[in-house]
Amino acid sequence: MNPSTFSDARSNPQASSVRGGAGPASLLLRDGLRARVGAGRFDLTRAAAFARARACIGMAALGGLLAASLAMALAAASSPSAEVPASAAGFPGWLSGPLPDAGFGVSSAGFVALLCAMFLCYFAVLALVNELRARWVLGTIVVAQLVFLLAPPLLSPDVFAYLAYARMGALHGLVPYAHVPLEMPQDAAHAYVRWRAQVDPYGPLFTVATYPLAFAGLAGGLWALKGAMAGAGLALVALVWACA
Protein backbone atom coordinates (compact mmCIF):
# COMPACT_ATOMS: atom_id res chain seq x y z
CA MET A 1 0.00 0.00 0.00
CA ASN A 2 1.31 3.49 -0.84
CA PRO A 3 2.39 5.23 2.38
CA SER A 4 0.58 8.37 1.31
CA THR A 5 -2.64 6.40 0.83
CA PHE A 6 -2.19 4.83 4.25
CA SER A 7 -1.66 8.25 5.68
CA ASP A 8 -4.80 9.58 3.96
CA ALA A 9 -6.81 6.66 5.30
CA ARG A 10 -5.63 7.28 8.82
CA SER A 11 -6.24 10.97 8.60
CA ASN A 12 -9.64 10.57 6.88
CA PRO A 13 -11.35 7.38 8.10
CA GLN A 14 -14.71 8.56 6.63
CA ALA A 15 -13.20 8.57 3.15
CA SER A 16 -11.79 5.09 3.75
CA SER A 17 -15.23 3.86 4.81
CA VAL A 18 -16.79 5.34 1.71
CA ARG A 19 -14.22 3.63 -0.47
CA GLY A 20 -15.05 0.34 1.28
CA GLY A 21 -18.78 0.79 0.51
CA ALA A 22 -19.79 1.16 4.14
CA GLY A 23 -20.04 4.87 4.55
CA PRO A 24 -22.78 6.58 6.55
CA ALA A 25 -24.94 7.14 3.47
CA SER A 26 -24.79 3.50 2.45
CA LEU A 27 -25.43 2.38 6.00
CA LEU A 28 -28.49 4.62 6.22
CA LEU A 29 -29.73 3.32 2.88
CA ARG A 30 -29.20 -0.27 3.95
CA ASP A 31 -30.94 0.23 7.28
CA GLY A 32 -33.79 2.03 5.55
CA LEU A 33 -34.27 -0.81 3.10
CA ARG A 34 -34.22 -3.33 5.92
CA ALA A 35 -36.80 -1.35 7.82
CA ARG A 36 -39.07 -1.08 4.78
CA VAL A 37 -38.77 -4.82 4.07
CA GLY A 38 -39.51 -5.60 7.70
CA ALA A 39 -42.52 -3.30 7.69
CA GLY A 40 -43.78 -4.91 4.48
CA ARG A 41 -43.48 -8.35 6.02
CA PHE A 42 -45.32 -7.13 9.09
CA ASP A 43 -48.10 -5.68 6.94
CA LEU A 44 -48.44 -8.95 5.04
CA THR A 45 -48.56 -10.93 8.26
CA ARG A 46 -51.16 -8.60 9.71
CA ALA A 47 -53.26 -8.77 6.53
CA ALA A 48 -53.13 -12.57 6.56
CA ALA A 49 -54.17 -12.67 10.21
CA PHE A 50 -57.02 -10.26 9.49
CA ALA A 51 -58.21 -12.42 6.57
CA ARG A 52 -58.09 -15.53 8.77
CA ALA A 53 -60.12 -13.77 11.44
CA ARG A 54 -62.74 -12.72 8.89
CA ALA A 55 -62.92 -16.28 7.57
CA CYS A 56 -63.41 -17.61 11.10
CA ILE A 57 -66.22 -15.13 11.74
CA GLY A 58 -67.83 -16.13 8.44
CA MET A 59 -67.62 -19.81 9.35
CA ALA A 60 -69.16 -19.05 12.74
CA ALA A 61 -72.01 -17.24 10.96
CA LEU A 62 -72.62 -20.27 8.73
CA GLY A 63 -72.63 -22.48 11.81
CA GLY A 64 -75.07 -20.10 13.51
CA LEU A 65 -77.42 -20.35 10.55
CA LEU A 66 -77.43 -24.13 10.77
CA ALA A 67 -77.75 -24.18 14.56
CA ALA A 68 -80.75 -21.82 14.50
CA SER A 69 -82.36 -23.81 11.67
CA LEU A 70 -81.95 -27.08 13.55
CA ALA A 71 -83.29 -25.60 16.79
CA MET A 72 -86.38 -24.30 15.00
CA ALA A 73 -87.01 -27.61 13.25
CA LEU A 74 -86.51 -29.77 16.35
CA ALA A 75 -88.70 -27.53 18.49
CA ALA A 76 -91.45 -27.58 15.86
CA ALA A 77 -91.32 -31.37 15.63
CA SER A 78 -91.52 -31.86 19.41
CA SER A 79 -95.04 -30.64 20.15
CA PRO A 80 -98.00 -28.69 18.71
CA SER A 81 -97.34 -24.97 18.52
CA ALA A 82 -98.48 -21.75 16.92
CA GLU A 83 -95.47 -22.02 14.58
CA VAL A 84 -97.05 -25.14 13.08
CA PRO A 85 -100.61 -23.84 12.51
CA ALA A 86 -101.86 -27.17 11.17
CA SER A 87 -101.07 -28.79 14.53
CA ALA A 88 -104.18 -27.10 15.98
CA ALA A 89 -106.20 -29.85 14.27
CA GLY A 90 -103.98 -32.63 15.65
CA PHE A 91 -100.33 -33.57 15.59
CA PRO A 92 -100.00 -37.09 14.21
CA GLY A 93 -96.62 -38.59 13.39
CA TRP A 94 -96.97 -37.98 9.67
CA LEU A 95 -97.35 -34.25 10.39
CA SER A 96 -94.55 -33.89 12.96
CA GLY A 97 -92.17 -35.57 10.54
CA PRO A 98 -89.16 -37.84 10.90
CA LEU A 99 -87.12 -35.58 13.18
CA PRO A 100 -86.75 -36.95 16.72
CA ASP A 101 -88.65 -35.51 19.64
CA ALA A 102 -85.96 -33.37 21.25
CA GLY A 103 -88.12 -32.80 24.29
CA PHE A 104 -88.08 -29.04 24.14
CA GLY A 105 -90.29 -26.38 22.69
CA VAL A 106 -89.74 -22.78 21.71
CA SER A 107 -92.16 -19.98 22.52
CA SER A 108 -93.27 -17.57 19.84
CA ALA A 109 -90.82 -15.01 21.23
CA GLY A 110 -88.06 -17.61 21.12
CA PHE A 111 -88.96 -18.49 17.56
CA VAL A 112 -88.74 -14.82 16.57
CA ALA A 113 -85.37 -14.59 18.35
CA LEU A 114 -84.09 -17.55 16.33
CA LEU A 115 -85.30 -15.91 13.12
CA CYS A 116 -83.50 -12.68 14.06
CA ALA A 117 -80.33 -14.65 14.82
CA MET A 118 -80.58 -16.28 11.40
CA PHE A 119 -80.91 -12.87 9.73
CA LEU A 120 -77.85 -11.55 11.59
CA CYS A 121 -75.83 -14.60 10.58
CA TYR A 122 -77.03 -14.23 7.00
CA PHE A 123 -75.92 -10.59 6.82
CA ALA A 124 -72.57 -11.54 8.36
CA VAL A 125 -72.08 -14.18 5.68
CA LEU A 126 -72.92 -11.62 2.98
CA ALA A 127 -70.38 -9.19 4.41
CA LEU A 128 -67.64 -11.83 4.63
CA VAL A 129 -68.49 -13.94 1.59
CA ASN A 130 -65.17 -13.15 -0.12
CA GLU A 131 -63.36 -14.88 2.75
CA LEU A 132 -65.47 -18.05 2.56
CA ARG A 133 -65.00 -21.03 0.30
CA ALA A 134 -67.87 -21.72 -2.05
CA ARG A 135 -68.26 -25.30 -0.89
CA TRP A 136 -68.79 -24.12 2.70
CA VAL A 137 -71.60 -21.81 1.63
CA LEU A 138 -73.21 -24.33 -0.71
CA GLY A 139 -72.94 -27.06 1.91
CA THR A 140 -74.70 -24.86 4.45
CA ILE A 141 -77.52 -24.15 1.98
CA VAL A 142 -78.03 -27.84 1.22
CA VAL A 143 -78.04 -28.87 4.89
CA ALA A 144 -80.44 -26.07 5.83
CA GLN A 145 -82.80 -27.14 3.03
CA LEU A 146 -82.67 -30.71 4.30
CA VAL A 147 -83.39 -29.61 7.89
CA PHE A 148 -86.50 -27.66 6.90
CA LEU A 149 -87.60 -30.41 4.52
CA LEU A 150 -87.74 -32.82 7.47
CA ALA A 151 -89.48 -30.32 9.76
CA PRO A 152 -93.27 -29.94 10.00
CA PRO A 153 -94.81 -27.26 7.76
CA LEU A 154 -93.90 -24.01 9.50
CA LEU A 155 -95.82 -20.73 9.82
CA SER A 156 -98.50 -21.51 7.24
CA PRO A 157 -101.05 -24.31 6.63
CA ASP A 158 -101.43 -23.37 2.96
CA VAL A 159 -99.98 -26.68 1.83
CA PHE A 160 -103.20 -28.32 3.07
CA ALA A 161 -105.24 -25.91 0.96
CA TYR A 162 -103.29 -27.08 -2.10
CA LEU A 163 -104.10 -30.67 -1.18
CA ALA A 164 -107.74 -29.93 -0.37
CA TYR A 165 -108.38 -28.42 -3.80
CA ALA A 166 -106.56 -31.30 -5.45
CA ARG A 167 -108.63 -33.85 -3.51
CA MET A 168 -111.80 -31.89 -4.24
CA GLY A 169 -111.31 -32.29 -7.97
CA ALA A 170 -109.61 -35.68 -8.13
CA LEU A 171 -111.54 -37.60 -5.44
CA HIS A 172 -114.87 -35.82 -5.03
CA GLY A 173 -115.62 -34.64 -8.56
CA LEU A 174 -116.01 -31.02 -7.50
CA VAL A 175 -114.61 -28.11 -9.47
CA PRO A 176 -112.41 -26.20 -6.98
CA TYR A 177 -113.21 -22.88 -8.67
CA ALA A 178 -116.93 -23.35 -8.04
CA HIS A 179 -116.89 -25.20 -4.71
CA VAL A 180 -115.17 -24.75 -1.36
CA PRO A 181 -113.54 -27.18 1.10
CA LEU A 182 -116.43 -26.62 3.47
CA GLU A 183 -118.53 -28.82 1.16
CA MET A 184 -116.44 -31.92 1.88
CA PRO A 185 -116.31 -32.12 5.68
CA GLN A 186 -115.64 -35.86 5.53
CA ASP A 187 -112.34 -35.39 3.69
CA ALA A 188 -109.11 -35.92 5.62
CA ALA A 189 -107.78 -32.50 4.60
CA HIS A 190 -110.82 -30.59 5.83
CA ALA A 191 -109.67 -30.12 9.43
CA TYR A 192 -106.26 -28.78 8.40
CA VAL A 193 -107.53 -26.12 5.96
CA ARG A 194 -107.77 -22.59 7.37
CA TRP A 195 -109.92 -20.90 4.70
CA ARG A 196 -112.65 -23.49 4.21
CA ALA A 197 -115.18 -21.11 2.66
CA GLN A 198 -112.88 -19.88 -0.13
CA VAL A 199 -112.75 -21.16 -3.69
CA ASP A 200 -109.40 -22.09 -5.18
CA PRO A 201 -107.27 -18.89 -5.47
CA TYR A 202 -104.44 -20.66 -7.29
CA GLY A 203 -103.88 -20.93 -11.00
CA PRO A 204 -105.41 -23.88 -12.90
CA LEU A 205 -102.07 -25.27 -14.09
CA PHE A 206 -100.84 -25.60 -10.50
CA THR A 207 -104.13 -27.04 -9.29
CA VAL A 208 -104.32 -29.64 -12.04
CA ALA A 209 -100.66 -30.54 -11.50
CA THR A 210 -101.45 -31.37 -7.87
CA TYR A 211 -104.37 -33.68 -8.70
CA PRO A 212 -102.16 -36.83 -8.72
CA LEU A 213 -101.15 -36.06 -5.14
CA ALA A 214 -104.72 -36.73 -4.04
CA PHE A 215 -104.17 -40.44 -4.64
CA ALA A 216 -101.10 -40.50 -2.38
CA GLY A 217 -103.15 -39.78 0.73
CA LEU A 218 -102.90 -36.68 2.87
CA ALA A 219 -99.53 -37.58 4.39
CA GLY A 220 -98.06 -38.66 1.06
CA GLY A 221 -99.28 -35.50 -0.63
CA LEU A 222 -97.84 -33.30 2.14
CA TRP A 223 -94.36 -34.77 1.97
CA ALA A 224 -94.38 -34.91 -1.81
CA LEU A 225 -95.07 -31.17 -1.91
CA LYS A 226 -92.43 -30.47 0.73
CA GLY A 227 -89.91 -32.45 -1.30
CA ALA A 228 -90.87 -30.59 -4.46
CA MET A 229 -90.42 -27.22 -2.74
CA ALA A 230 -87.02 -28.21 -1.36
CA GLY A 231 -85.96 -29.40 -4.79
CA ALA A 232 -87.16 -26.15 -6.35
CA GLY A 233 -85.15 -24.16 -3.81
CA LEU A 234 -81.97 -26.08 -4.60
CA ALA A 235 -82.65 -25.73 -8.32
CA LEU A 236 -82.81 -21.94 -7.89
CA VAL A 237 -79.49 -22.01 -6.05
CA ALA A 238 -77.99 -24.00 -8.92
CA LEU A 239 -79.40 -21.50 -11.43
CA VAL A 240 -77.95 -18.53 -9.54
CA TRP A 241 -74.61 -20.33 -9.32
CA ALA A 242 -74.63 -20.98 -13.06
CA CYS A 243 -75.45 -17.33 -13.82
CA ALA A 244 -72.89 -15.89 -11.41
Number of C-alpha atoms within 10 A of each C-alpha: 5 7 8 9 11 12 10 13 15 12 11 11 12 14 15 17 14 13 11 9 12 15 16 12 11 13 12 12 12 13 12 12 12 12 12 12 12 12 12 12 12 12 12 12 12 12 12 12 12 12 15 14 13 20 19 15 18 27 23 15 23 22 14 18 23 20 16 20 21 19 18 23 24 26 24 28 29 21 17 20 20 14 20 21 20 25 21 12 12 13 18 11 12 13 19 24 22 13 18 13 15 14 10 12 19 19 12 12 9 12 18 13 14 20 16 13 18 20 14 15 23 17 14 18 23 13 12 18 16 13 17 19 12 11 9 12 15 15 12 17 18 14 14 18 19 15 18 18 21 19 25 30 26 19 12 13 18 17 17 23 22 24 26 30 29 27 28 22 19 19 15 12 9 18 15 22 15 9 17 19 26 16 13 17 11 10 16 16 21 20 18 20 22 16 15 17 12 15 16 21 12 13 9 12 8 11 18 14 10 21 21 16 22 22 13 13 14 20 18 14 23 22 21 15 18 19 16 13 14 19 15 12 15 16 12 12 15 13 11 10 10 8 7 6
